[in-house]
């Protein structure tokens, strides 16, 4: 996954990293998080998608999930409209894992020796545990 290292998905965000470890285990997939360097969002293709959404939304008030999805359904990006197959759960702000809670999560993160903040690999647990 290529990420912008923003406030919600940064390489130090405890909830995000916890969820990525859980996803790797549940899916059996190896997850590699590669972050764009600061101020390089112009290289991230999703940023162009967001600009398309912002043009469609034109500063309207995002007062509910229905309003947000309505704007998203009317936008196009690269000639296609987005689809939302499933939207569940909450991602509340300000919820952090303690240092003690993060120790087993951090132990699962394989951080690059040369770019530890920008390149993280998460391998799923093997049946025997790891």
N, C-alpha and C positions, 0 to 999 in steps of 0.2 A: 504494500500500500504506500503510495506517495502522499505525504501529508505536509501541511504548511507550518507545523509546530506552533499553531495558534493556541489560545488559552484553553480550548476545550479538548484538544487531542495531543498536547505536547508530550514529549518524552519523559516528563517528570510528573504528569497528571496521574495521581494514584488511582482514581476511579477508572479512568480510561485504560490504563495498563492492566488493572485487575480484570476488566471486561475483555480485553484482548487475550489475556491468558486463559480465561474461561472459554472464550470463543475457540481458541486453538484446541483446547481439550475436547470441547463438545463436537467440533467438526472433524477433528483428526488432521487438520491442515497446519502446515508450518506457516507462520505469519511473519513477514518481514516488514518492519516499519522503517521507511526511508523518508527523512524530513528534508524539505527544501531549506537552504540556509535563510537566515533572517533577511527580509526585504526582497526576496526573490519570488514572490507569488506570481509574477508575470509568466513564469515558466510552468505554472500549475494549470493544466487545462480546465479544471473545475472552476477556476476563478472567472473564466470567460462565460461559463454557464451561469454563475451567480450574477454577472453583469446583465445577462439576458433576463433573468428573473427580476432584477431591480428595475429594468426598463419597463417590464410588464406591470410591475407593482406601483411604480411612479410615486413612491412616498405614501401610499395608502396606509391606513392603520391596520396592523396585523393583530386584530382583536380576538381571533379564535382560530382553532385548527381548520375549520371549514373555510374561513377567509384565506388562510395561507395556502391550502390545497387548491382553492379556486384559482388563485393567481398562478400557481405552479402548473395547473392543468391547461391554462390558456397560453403558456409560453412555449417557445420552441428553441431548440439549440441544436445546431448542425442538422436542421431540417426535421428534427424529431421532437415529439412532446414527451415529457417524463411520465413514468408510471410509478405508482406507489402500490406495491403488493401487500405490504403489511406495515402498520405503524402502531407500535404498542410500547408500553413501558414509559417510565419517566427518567429523566436525567437531571435531577435537581442540582442547583448550584451550591457551592460551598461545602459539599460532602467530601471529606478526605479520609483516607485510611491513615491510621497511626503508623509510626515508624515500626512498631512491633508487628502490626498487621501487614506491612509492606515487605518485611524481610523474606517470607517465602515467595512472594510475587517477584521481588527483585532478584532472587536466586534463580528464577526461571528465565530471566531476560539475559540474552547473550548480546552484550553491547560491543560494538566494534572497538578495537583497541585504538584505532586512529581517530574515529569519529563517534565516541560513545553517546553523544547527545543526538546524533543524526542518523544512526543506523543500528536498529535493534531487531534481533531475531528471536521469535518465540516458537519453540517446538512443542507439539502436543505431548502430553504424558504418554509414556509407553504403558502397555498393560501391566508390567511389573512395577511401575512407578519410577519416578526419576527425581 
